[in-house]
């Protein structure tokens, strides 16, 4: 059914691992009537954790989408919810979800507070300018401290958290919530699993706290307009609930504040008020500015307004494979309407696609739709080739929306099938997994012939190998995980490459002179600049040379690792009226790259990780000493109650099996979190060691 755009909310649920994202989503599904029974993560029965690996490990691996309906202030709202993973190895799932969402719920553990992955997802939400509300969960846990977490949101995330609720008690004493907008206390009925909740008196012991925070909230609201300020001066109590909600909503959408709520999802307390807050404070598709993109034919910037009657434009943000319906493309529609059977243009491939079916997703189940309109999220079935990040539009109105940038893999693993008959099946299955996950890469080692799978971490690759066995029936032998190094240039040279090939009849000819070296400001990727003047080379030949250098970077000259960055300035060139074509210039660039590399100073870069270890005080010395042996660099040590939080930068190469070492050093009492930080140059003696392992002979740098 077409829905009033004002009442649609496209939201994500994001947090550090184990803060309660999936549990909170399960409660929302239950209270909105989508589920008749609550699924629990610890029982392996959560609706949104539908993969076998998720149920076994009790973690979210893939972002799952669902649609629910909620009544708030006499209006009927539609929520498209995406439950994202909290583990750092699956950050890509958060990245691509936030790219297409309008708002988010950031969940924090009332005990753990702002944890490392909370900071990562918060930065991602900042990057895409996603307004959010905070939910401080697990108020019933020992050590829960609502105001400490609010203070951490301010200090660690640089946000402006505004409490809209005050908890009644905490830990075992947590019994309900005081809403500062309505100035009422609420408690939840245990027997109905929190389905019903009732209004009660505000307890005496928190009356002063409630008064203080409510006064502060009303003062903030009054600053939003002259009219409210006048009301506040004459009588603060004359500002109505609706006026407060509108003022808070405005400030949230403008990223000036972040409303904070609290509760305990596992104990079924506070979730309905959180769902109300989504309707009240997070944006609808029409609250956001028009989406911008480039016209692929003119190169001019164009925009698309959220309107069901305009030209169709959508972004494919995720591809997944279903055993029953085949490949599914998750899309966010920015403008226009799409119906089954419509033909559209994939601006990523340049090909037309006819869409056979449109689905509304509920975890891994699909409900067919008659159409999908601007502002909505859905899934397409029955297409030839759609990839993550492709823009889909009406044929007569093309646009390319900003693509999604994905981090580079940092770990490699050789894989081979256990049985020779499965060789083709393995490559076919891996290709499907790579299509689904842009942080997974597949290549063949030219020297050894091995199939190399690259990913974001050991857990990431573990899950993929497990899926190969369970979903694709391919048993694999795997090699030891290896670091995905990068190659880099240390100086700049000018090189001329003349490519000639005569085989009788039409030959091949391309001549290019180029400057090659490291990129400006050490930015990743290829910086390509053409200084060819006066039409000496046709544009198509310059584009072909650009493509040749881009392809060449994937296989570095030192050891076959991809080149981290490079700047190429095309200075001059010549062509032959008969023998020159695009392919000749592409090959010339590729060969030129190899020949120029012989004259360049080369080095290897290694991935450096951000490490955060939380440990009891007595083990700090042992952990610091261990990190020194691992070439770690201590950044900061901060104290919390009876614990120390140690932050360090460490090379990934020295961190394999760290979990076992940390457990033995601290009798299992310390925990750690690790995520990619940046690439840094490897010391010369270690470069020689790495090259010796790969090539089997000493290479002097």
C-alpha positions in Angstrom: 0.0 0.0 0.0 1.3 3.5 -0.8 2.0 5.2 2.5 2.0 8.9 3.4 5.7 9.9 3.1 5.5 12.0 6.2 4.8 8.8 8.2 7.7 6.6 6.8 10.8 6.1 8.9 13.9 4.3 7.3 16.0 3.5 10.4 19.0 1.4 11.4 19.8 -0.1 14.7 23.5 0.2 15.4 25.9 -0.4 18.4 29.0 -2.2 19.7 28.7 -6.0 19.8 26.5 -7.3 22.6 24.8 -4.0 23.5 21.4 -5.4 22.7 20.6 -4.4 19.1 18.9 -7.6 18.0 17.1 -8.0 21.3 15.7 -4.5 21.0 14.6 -5.2 17.4 12.9 -8.4 18.5 10.9 -6.4 21.1 9.9 -3.9 18.5 8.7 -6.7 16.2 6.7 -8.2 19.2 5.1 -4.9 20.3 4.2 -3.9 16.7 2.4 -7.2 16.2 4.8 -8.5 13.5 5.9 -11.4 15.7 3.6 -13.3 18.1 6.5 -14.6 20.0 9.8 -13.0 21.1 12.9 -14.6 19.8 16.0 -14.5 22.1 19.5 -14.2 20.9 20.8 -16.5 23.6 18.4 -19.2 22.5 19.4 -18.8 18.9 15.8 -17.9 18.0 16.0 -14.2 17.1 14.1 -13.4 13.9 16.6 -11.0 12.5 19.6 -13.4 13.2 18.3 -15.9 10.6 21.7 -17.3 9.5 22.8 -20.6 11.1 26.1 -19.0 12.0 24.4 -16.1 13.7 22.2 -18.4 15.8 25.2 -20.6 16.8 27.5 -17.7 17.8 24.8 -15.3 19.2 26.1 -12.4 17.0 24.6 -10.5 14.0 26.7 -11.1 10.9 24.5 -9.6 8.1 22.2 -6.6 8.2 18.6 -7.8 8.1 15.7 -5.7 7.0 12.1 -5.7 8.1 9.0 -3.5 8.0 6.7 -2.8 10.9 3.7 -0.5 11.5 3.2 1.7 14.6 0.5 4.0 15.8 1.7 7.3 17.4 -0.5 10.3 18.3 -3.4 9.0 16.1 -1.2 8.6 13.0 -0.2 5.3 11.4 3.6 5.0 10.8 5.6 2.6 8.7 9.1 1.7 9.9 11.7 0.1 7.6 14.2 -1.2 10.1 17.7 -2.6 9.4 19.4 -4.5 12.3 23.2 -4.1 11.7 26.1 -6.2 13.0 28.2 -4.9 16.0 31.4 -6.9 15.3 34.2 -4.9 13.6 34.7 -7.5 10.9 31.3 -6.7 9.5 31.5 -2.9 9.6 30.7 -2.9 5.8 27.1 -4.0 6.7 26.8 -0.8 8.8 28.4 1.3 6.2 26.1 0.3 3.4 23.0 0.5 5.6 23.7 4.0 6.9 24.3 5.2 3.3 20.6 4.6 2.5 18.9 5.2 5.9 17.3 8.5 7.1 17.8 8.0 10.9 19.3 5.6 13.4 18.9 4.2 16.9 22.3 4.1 18.6 22.2 1.5 21.5 24.7 1.7 24.4 25.1 -0.8 27.2 24.4 1.0 30.5 27.5 -0.9 32.0 30.0 -0.9 29.1 29.0 2.7 27.9 30.7 4.0 24.7 32.7 1.0 23.5 35.2 0.9 20.5 32.7 -0.2 17.9 30.2 2.4 19.2 32.7 5.0 18.2 33.2 3.5 14.7 29.5 3.3 13.9 28.9 6.8 15.3 31.6 8.2 12.9 29.9 6.3 10.0 26.6 7.9 11.0 28.3 11.3 11.1 29.8 10.7 7.7 26.4 10.2 6.1 24.8 12.9 8.3 22.2 10.5 9.8 20.2 11.9 12.8 19.9 9.5 15.7 18.4 8.8 19.0 20.3 7.1 21.8 18.9 4.2 23.8 20.8 3.2 27.0 20.0 -0.4 27.3 20.6 -3.0 30.1 19.6 -0.6 32.9 18.9 -3.8 35.0 22.5 -5.0 34.8 25.0 -4.8 37.8 27.1 -1.7 37.3 24.5 0.2 35.1 25.0 3.9 35.2 22.8 6.1 33.0 24.4 9.4 33.6 28.0 8.0 33.2 27.0 6.8 29.7 25.5 10.2 28.8 28.8 11.8 29.9 30.8 9.4 27.7 28.5 10.1 24.7 29.5 13.7 25.1 33.2 13.3 25.8 34.0 10.3 23.5 31.7 11.0 20.6 31.6 14.8 20.7 27.8 14.7 20.6 25.2 16.8 22.5 23.1 14.2 24.3 19.9 15.5 25.8 18.1 13.1 28.3 14.4 12.8 27.6 14.0 10.2 30.4 15.2 9.5 33.9 15.4 5.8 35.0 13.6 4.8 38.2 16.3 2.9 40.0 19.1 0.9 38.3 20.6 -2.6 38.4 18.2 -4.9 40.3 16.2 -1.9 41.4 15.4 -0.7 37.9 11.6 -0.6 37.7 10.5 2.0 35.2 11.1 5.4 33.5 10.1 9.0 34.0 9.4 10.8 30.7 10.6 14.4 31.0 8.3 15.6 28.2 5.1 14.4 29.8 6.5 14.6 33.3 5.0 11.2 34.1 6.4 7.9 35.4 5.8 4.6 33.7 6.2 1.0 34.8 5.9 -2.2 32.7 3.7 -5.2 33.4 5.9 -8.4 33.7 3.1 -10.9 33.0 2.2 -9.5 29.6 6.0 -9.4 28.7 5.9 -5.6 28.8 3.1 -5.4 26.3 1.2 -3.2 28.7 2.6 -0.4 30.8 0.9 2.0 33.3 1.4 5.5 34.6 2.5 5.8 38.2 3.6 8.5 40.7 7.2 9.8 40.3 9.1 8.4 43.3 10.1 10.9 46.0 13.8 10.1 45.8 14.2 11.2 42.2 11.8 14.2 42.2 14.6 16.7 42.5 16.6 15.0 39.6 13.5 15.0 37.4 12.8 18.6 38.2 16.4 19.7 37.4 16.6 17.8 34.0 13.0 18.8 33.0 13.8 22.5 33.7 17.0 22.2 31.6 15.0 20.5 28.8 12.3 23.3 28.8 15.0 26.0 28.7 16.6 24.3 25.7 13.3 24.1 23.9 12.5 27.7 24.6 15.7 28.8 22.8 14.3 27.2 19.6 12.0 30.2 18.7 11.1 33.7 19.9 7.5 32.5 20.4 8.6 29.7 22.8 11.0 32.0 24.6 8.2 34.5 25.3 6.0 31.7 26.6 8.9 30.4 28.8 9.5 33.9 30.3 5.9 34.4 31.2 5.2 30.8 32.4 7.6 27.9 31.7 4.7 25.4 32.2 2.7 27.0 29.3 5.0 25.3 26.7 2.9 22.3 25.6 4.1 18.7 25.0 3.5 19.0 21.2 5.6 22.2 21.1 8.4 20.5 23.1 8.3 17.5 20.7 8.5 19.7 17.6 11.4 21.7 19.0 13.3 18.6 20.0 12.6 17.1 16.5 13.9 20.2 14.7 17.1 20.2 16.8 17.6 16.5 16.2 17.2 16.8 12.4 19.6 19.7 12.4 22.2 17.5 14.2 22.4 19.9 17.1 21.2 17.4 19.7 20.8 13.7 20.2 17.8 12.6 22.4 18.7 10.0 25.0 16.2 7.3 26.3 16.8 4.3 28.5 15.4 0.9 29.3 16.0 -2.9 29.4 15.1 -4.7 26.2 15.6 -8.1 27.7 13.3 -7.3 30.7 10.8 -5.7 28.2 11.0 -2.1 29.7 11.1 1.1 27.7 10.9 -0.3 24.1 7.4 1.2 23.3 8.6 4.7 24.3 11.7 4.2 22.1 9.4 3.3 19.2 7.4 6.5 19.9 10.7 8.5 19.8 11.5 7.1 16.4 8.1 8.4 15.1 8.5 11.7 17.0 12.2 12.7 16.4 13.7 10.8 13.4 13.3 12.1 9.9 10.8 11.0 7.2 12.1 10.9 3.6 10.7 14.3 2.9 12.6 15.9 5.8 15.8 15.3 4.0 17.3 17.4 1.1 17.0 16.0 -2.5 19.6 13.4 -3.3 22.3 14.5 -5.7 24.2 12.7 -8.4 25.8 13.1 -11.8 24.2 12.7 -15.2 26.4 10.0 -16.9 26.0 11.6 -20.3 26.6 15.3 -19.5 28.7 15.0 -16.3 26.4 17.7 -14.8 25.2 17.5 -11.2 21.5 16.8 -10.9 19.1 16.1 -7.9 16.1 14.0 -7.3 13.2 15.1 -5.1 11.4 12.5 -3.0 8.2 12.3 -5.2 6.4 9.2 -6.3 5.3 10.9 -9.5 8.8 11.9 -10.8 11.4 9.8 -12.7 12.5 6.6 -11.0 15.9 6.6 -9.1 17.1 4.1 -6.6 20.4 2.8 -5.1 21.2 -0.9 -4.7 22.8 -1.1 -1.3 23.1 -4.9 -0.8 23.0 -8.1 -2.9 22.2 -11.4 -1.3 21.5 -15.0 -2.5 18.5 -16.9 -1.4 18.3 -20.7 -2.1 14.6 -20.4 -3.3 14.3 -17.1 -5.2 17.9 -16.6 -6.3 19.7 -13.3 -6.2 18.0 -10.4 -4.3 18.9 -6.7 -4.6 18.0 -4.5 -1.7 17.2 -1.0 -2.9 16.4 2.4 -1.5 14.0 4.4 -3.8 14.8 8.1 -3.8 12.2 9.2 -6.5 9.5 7.8 -8.7 7.6 4.5 -8.7 8.6 1.0 -9.8 6.2 -1.9 -10.6 6.9 -5.6 -11.5 7.6 -5.9 -15.2 9.0 -2.4 -15.6 12.3 -1.9 -17.5 14.9 0.2 -15.9 18.5 1.3 -16.6 21.4 0.1 -14.4 23.7 3.2 -14.6 26.6 1.1 -13.1 26.7 -1.4 -16.0 25.0 0.7 -18.7 22.5 -2.2 -19.3 18.7 -2.3 -19.1 17.1 -4.6 -16.6 13.5 -5.9 -16.5 12.4 -6.5 -12.9 10.1 -9.5 -12.5 9.2 -9.1 -8.8 9.4 -6.6 -6.0 9.5 -7.7 -2.4 9.1 -6.3 1.1 11.6 -8.1 3.3 11.1 -9.5 6.8 14.5 -11.0 7.7 14.9 -13.9 5.3 11.2 -14.0 4.3 9.7 -12.0 1.4 6.2 -10.6 0.9 5.4 -9.6 -2.7 4.6 -5.9 -3.5 2.5 -4.4 -6.3 4.8 -1.4 -6.4 7.5 0.5 -4.5 7.6 4.2 -4.3 9.9 7.1 -3.4 11.1 7.1 0.2 10.7 3.3 0.6 13.1 0.4 1.0 12.4 -3.0 -0.7 14.0 -5.8 -2.6 14.1 -6.8 -6.3 14.1 -10.3 -7.8 14.7 -11.4 -11.4 17.6 -9.3 -12.8 20.7 -10.1 -14.8 23.4 -8.0 -13.2 23.0 -5.6 -10.3 25.9 -4.9 -8.0 26.2 -3.2 -4.6 26.3 0.5 -5.2 24.7 0.5 -8.6 22.2 3.3 -9.4 18.9 2.2 -11.0 16.8 4.7 -12.9 14.2 5.3 -15.5 15.7 4.7 -19.0 15.0 8.3 -20.1 16.3 10.0 -16.9 19.7 8.6 -16.0 21.7 9.7 -12.9 24.6 8.1 -11.0 24.2 8.6 -7.2 27.3 8.7 -4.9 28.6 5.2 -4.5 29.4 3.5 -1.2 33.1 3.4 -0.3 34.3 0.1 1.3 37.4 -0.5 3.4 40.3 -2.6 1.9 40.7 -6.2 3.1 43.5 -6.7 5.5 43.9 -10.5 5.7 44.4 -13.2 3.1 43.7 -16.9 3.2 44.4 -19.6 0.5 41.5 -21.9 -0.1 41.1 -25.1 -2.1 38.4 -27.7 -2.4 38.9 -31.0 -0.5 37.7 -32.8 -3.6 39.0 -32.1 -7.2 35.5 -32.3 -8.6 34.5 -29.2 -6.6 37.1 -26.8 -8.3 34.6 -25.1 -10.5 31.9 -25.2 -7.8 34.2 -23.5 -5.4 35.0 -20.6 -7.8 31.3 -20.2 -8.6 30.3 -20.2 -4.9 33.0 -17.7 -4.0 32.0 -15.4 -6.8 28.5 -15.3 -5.4 29.8 -14.5 -1.9 32.0 -11.7 -3.3 29.0 -10.3 -5.1 27.2 -10.1 -1.8 30.1 -8.7 0.2 32.2 -5.9 -1.3 34.9 -6.2 1.5 35.6 -9.8 0.3 38.0 -10.2 -2.6 39.0 -13.1 -4.7 42.1 -13.6 -6.8 44.5 -16.2 -8.1 48.1 -16.1 -7.1 50.0 -16.0 -10.4 53.1 -17.8 -9.1 51.5 -20.6 -7.0 48.1 -20.9 -8.8 46.4 -20.7 -5.4 42.9 -19.2 -4.9 43.3 -16.3 -2.4 40.3 -15.0 -0.4 40.8 -11.6 1.3 38.6 -10.2 4.1 38.4 -7.9 7.1 39.5 -10.3 9.8 39.7 -14.0 10.9 36.1 -14.1 12.0 35.0 -12.6 8.6 36.8 -15.3 6.6 35.7 -18.1 9.1 32.0 -17.2 8.4 32.6 -17.3 4.6 34.3 -20.7 4.7 31.4 -22.0 7.0 28.8 -20.7 4.5 30.7 -22.4 1.6 30.2 -25.8 3.4 26.6 -25.2 4.6 25.0 -23.3 1.8 27.0 -24.3 -1.3 28.1 -27.8 -0.2 31.7 -27.2 -0.9 34.2 -28.6 1.7 37.5 -26.5 1.8 41.0 -26.8 3.0 42.3 -23.5 4.1 45.7 -22.0 4.5 47.0 -20.1 7.5 45.7 -16.5 7.5 48.2 -14.0 6.0 48.5 -10.3 6.2 47.3 -8.4 3.1 50.3 -6.1 2.6 50.3 -3.2 0.1 53.0 -2.0 -2.2 54.0 1.6 -2.5 56.4 3.9 -4.5 58.9 6.2 -2.7 60.0 8.4 -5.6 58.7 9.9 -8.8 60.2 9.3 -12.3 59.2 10.0 -16.0 59.0 7.1 -18.4 58.1 6.7 -22.0 56.5 3.5 -23.2 56.1 2.6 -26.9 54.0 -0.4 -27.6 54.2 -1.9 -31.1 52.9 -5.2 -32.4 53.0 -6.2 -36.1 51.5 -9.5 -37.0 50.6 -8.9 -40.7 47.6 -6.8 -41.5 46.5 -4.3 -38.8 48.9 -4.1 -35.9 48.9 -2.4 -32.5 50.6 0.9 -31.7 50.5 3.2 -28.7 53.1 5.7 -27.4 52.8 7.4 -24.0 55.1 9.5 -21.8 54.1 9.7 -18.2 55.3 10.7 -14.7 54.7 8.0 -12.1 55.1 8.1 -8.3 53.3 8.2 -4.9 50.0 10.0 -4.7 49.6 13.5 -3.3 48.8 13.6 0.5 49.3 9.8 0.6 45.6 9.3 -0.5 44.7 5.7 -1.3 44.0 4.8 -5.0 45.0 6.2 -8.3 45.3 9.9 -9.1 45.4 10.2 -12.9 46.1 13.6 -14.5 46.2 14.2 -18.2 48.5 17.1 -19.3 48.2 16.1 -23.0 47.4 19.3 -25.0 46.0 20.2 -28.4 44.3 16.9 -29.1 47.5 15.0 -29.6 45.7 12.0 -28.2 41.9 11.3 -28.6 40.1 11.3 -25.3 39.2 7.6 -25.6 42.9 6.7 -25.8 43.6 8.8 -22.6 40.7 7.0 -20.9 42.1 3.6 -22.0 45.5 4.5 -20.6 43.8 5.5 -17.3 42.1 2.1 -17.2 45.4 0.3 -18.0 47.1 1.9 -15.0 44.1 1.2 -12.8 44.2 -2.5 -13.6 48.0 -2.7 -13.3 47.8 -1.4 -9.7 46.0 -4.6 -8.7 49.2 -6.6 -9.1 52.3 -4.8 -7.7 55.8 -5.3 -9.1 57.5 -6.3 -5.8 55.4 -9.3 -4.6 52.1 -9.2 -6.4 50.3 -7.2 -3.6 48.1 -4.4 -4.9 49.6 -0.9 -5.0 48.3 1.3 -2.2 48.4 4.6 -4.1 50.0 6.1 -7.2 49.9 9.3 -9.1 50.2 9.2 -12.9 50.6 12.4 -15.0 50.2 11.7 -18.7 52.6 14.2 -20.3 52.7 13.3 -24.0 52.0 10.6 -26.5 51.3 9.7 -30.1 49.0 7.4 -32.1 48.8 5.8 -35.5 45.7 6.4 -37.6 45.3 2.7 -38.4 47.1 0.7 -35.8 46.1 2.5 -32.6 43.0 1.6 -30.6 41.8 1.6 -27.0 43.3 -1.8 -26.3 46.8 -0.8 -27.5 46.8 2.2 -25.1 45.5 0.0 -22.2 48.3 -2.5 -22.8 50.9 0.3 -23.2 49.9 1.7 -19.7 50.0 -1.8 -18.2 53.4 -2.6 -19.7 54.7 0.9 -19.0 53.7 0.5 -15.3 55.9 -2.7 -15.1 58.9 -1.2 -16.9 58.7 2.1 -14.9 58.5 0.1 -11.6 62.0 -1.3 -12.3 63.4 2.2 -11.9 61.3 3.2 -8.9 62.1 2.7 -5.2 59.6 0.3 -3.8 58.4 -0.6 -0.3 55.8 -2.6 1.5 53.0 -1.2 3.7 51.4 -3.2 6.5 47.9 -2.8 8.1 48.1 -1.1 11.5 45.2 -1.8 13.9 43.6 0.2 16.7 43.6 -2.1 19.8 41.7 -1.5 23.0 42.2 -3.8 25.9 40.0 -3.6 29.1 41.8 -5.4 31.9 41.9 -5.6 35.7 44.6 -3.3 37.2 47.0 -6.1 38.1 47.6 -7.3 34.5 48.4 -3.9 33.0 52.2 -4.4 33.1 52.1 -7.9 31.5 49.8 -6.7 28.7 52.0 -3.6 28.0 55.1 -5.8 27.9 53.4 -8.3 25.5 52.4 -5.5 23.2 56.0 -4.1 23.1 57.1 -7.5 21.8 54.4 -7.3 19.1 55.8 -4.0 17.9 52.8 -2.2 19.5 52.8 1.5 20.2 50.9 2.6 23.4 48.6 5.5 22.7 46.7 6.0 26.0 45.8 4.3 29.3 42.7 5.4 31.2 41.3 4.2 34.5 37.8 3.0 35.3 36.5 1.3 38.5 39.1 -1.5 39.2 39.9 -1.7 35.5 42.4 -0.1 33.1 41.5 0.6 29.4 44.7 0.5 27.3 44.7 1.9 23.7 47.5 1.0 21.3 48.4 0.9 17.6 49.7 -2.6 16.6 50.7 -4.3 13.3 48.1 -6.9 12.3 51.0 -9.3 11.4 51.8 -9.6 15.1 48.2 -10.1 16.3 47.2 -13.5 15.1 46.1 -15.7 18.0 46.1 -12.7 20.3 42.9 -13.8 22.0 44.7 -17.0 23.4 47.7 -15.0 24.6 45.5 -12.4 26.3 43.5 -15.1 28.1 46.6 -16.8 29.4 48.2 -13.5 30.5 45.0 -12.5 32.5 43.4 -15.8 33.4 40.6 -14.9 31.0 39.7 -11.7 32.7 40.7 -9.1 30.0 38.7 -8.4 26.8 39.9 -6.6 23.7 38.5 -5.0 20.5 40.5 -4.4 17.4 39.8 -2.6 14.2 41.8 -1.4 11.1 43.4 2.0 11.5 45.8 2.7 8.6 48.6 1.4 6.4 52.2 2.1 7.5 55.7 1.3 6.0 57.2 -2.0 7.0 60.8 -1.8 8.3 63.4 -2.9 5.7 64.5 -6.0 7.5 60.9 -7.2 7.7 60.3 -6.4 4.1 63.1 -8.8 3.2 61.7 -11.4 5.5 58.2 -11.2 3.9 59.6 -11.3 0.4 61.7 -14.3 1.3 58.6 -16.2 2.5 56.7 -15.4 -0.7 59.5 -15.8 -3.3 61.7 -18.4 -1.5 64.9 -16.3 -2.1 66.5 -13.2 -0.6 65.3 -9.9 -2.2 67.4 -6.9 -1.2 65.5 -3.6 -0.8 
